[in-house]
Amino acid sequence: MTITQTVEIPSSRRLVIDVPRDVPVGRTILAFTPVRTEVKTTRIFGCAKGQFKMAEDFDEPLDDFKDYM
C-alpha cells in the first residue's frame, strides 16, 4: 500500500502524520521526497529610487545615427 501526502516542514522541524485506519499496524517505511517550490517575493515599487541616474542628453539623437536620419 502506498500513501502520498504533501506536508510543509514547520520551523520546529517536527511532523505529525495521521495514518489512515486501514494501514496495518506494525512495520512501516516512510520515504521523504523533497520538493522545491519557488518563493514569490512581493516587489516594492520605487525600492531602487536614487540608485540609477540618467544622462541629461538621454533623449538627444546619437551622432552615430546621423547618416540614417
C-alpha positions in Angstrom: 0.0 0.0 0.0 1.3 3.4 -0.9 0.1 6.7 0.6 1.2 10.0 -0.7 0.9 13.1 1.5 2.3 16.6 0.9 3.4 18.5 4.0 5.2 21.6 4.8 8.1 21.4 7.2 7.4 23.8 10.1 10.2 25.8 11.8 10.2 23.3 14.6 11.2 20.6 12.1 8.7 18.2 13.7 6.0 16.4 11.7 2.9 14.7 13.0 1.5 12.3 10.4 -2.1 10.9 10.7 -2.1 7.4 9.3 -5.5 6.0 7.9 -7.0 3.2 9.9 -6.7 0.7 7.1 -2.9 0.8 7.3 -1.8 -2.4 9.0 -0.1 -1.9 12.4 3.5 -3.0 12.6 6.5 -2.2 10.4 6.0 0.9 8.3 8.5 2.5 6.0 8.4 6.3 5.5 10.1 7.9 2.5 10.5 11.6 2.1 11.0 13.2 -1.3 11.9 16.9 -1.0 10.0 19.2 -3.4 11.5 22.6 -4.2 9.0 25.4 -4.6 9.6 28.9 -5.8 9.1 31.5 -3.2 7.5 34.5 -4.8 8.5 37.8 -3.3 6.5 40.9 -3.4 8.1 43.7 -5.3 8.1 47.1 -3.8 7.5 50.0 -6.2 10.3 52.5 -6.1 12.7 50.5 -4.0 15.6 51.3 -6.4 14.9 55.1 -6.3 18.2 57.1 -6.4 20.3 54.1 -7.5 20.3 55.0 -11.2 21.0 58.3 -12.9 20.1 59.1 -16.5 22.3 61.5 -18.5 20.9 64.9 -19.2 21.1 64.3 -23.0 19.4 60.9 -22.9 16.7 61.8 -25.4 19.1 63.6 -27.8 19.9 61.9 -31.2 23.1 59.9 -31.2 25.9 61.1 -33.5 26.4 57.5 -34.8 23.0 57.5 -36.4 23.1 60.9 -38.2 23.5 59.2 -41.6 20.3 57.3 -41.1 18.1 60.2 -40.0 
